Every structure is written in C-alpha cells, then in structure tokens.
Amino acid sequence: MQYSSLDFQGILSVTDADNFTNALINGIGPAKAFGCGLLLVRRA
C-alpha cells in the first residue's frame, strides 16, 4: 500500500466557523486512519 502526504503552511481566514470546527475535530480526507488529514492550527 502506498500513500503520499503533504504539509501546508500559511495564513488561514475562517469564513464558516461550523465547517472549520468540523474539519478541526474530524480531520480532512480519506487517509485519516493513516495519520493524514489532521490539522495543526495556532494563532499568529
């Protein structure tokens, strides 16, 4: 089995608080079981 991962770094503006909260709690994408899709967010 192969999968690729990628790190993004930048500035985020939240326009939909409910969708952001859902993504922060549940992760993004189908590879969450492999440790991908988690978000690390901190204040600038």
C-alpha positions in Angstrom: 0.0 0.0 0.0 1.3 3.5 -0.8 0.0 6.9 0.0 1.5 10.4 -0.2 1.3 13.1 2.4 2.0 16.8 2.1 2.5 19.7 4.6 1.0 23.1 4.0 2.0 26.2 5.9 0.3 29.6 5.6 -2.3 32.0 6.9 -5.9 30.9 7.2 -9.1 33.0 7.3 -12.1 31.2 8.6 -15.3 32.2 6.8 -17.5 29.3 8.0 -17.0 28.6 11.7 -19.1 25.4 11.7 -17.2 23.8 8.7 -13.9 24.8 10.2 -14.8 23.3 13.6 -15.9 20.1 11.9 -12.7 19.8 9.9 -10.6 20.6 13.1 -12.4 17.9 15.1 -12.8 15.2 12.4 -9.8 15.8 10.1 -9.9 16.1 6.3 -9.7 13.4 3.6 -9.9 9.6 3.2 -6.4 8.8 4.7 -7.2 9.8 8.3 -6.7 6.3 9.5 -3.1 6.6 8.4 -2.4 9.8 10.4 -3.2 12.1 7.5 -5.8 14.9 7.4 -5.2 16.2 10.9 -4.9 20.0 11.3 -2.5 21.9 13.5 -3.7 25.4 13.9 -2.3 28.2 16.1 -2.8 31.9 16.4 -0.4 34.1 14.5 
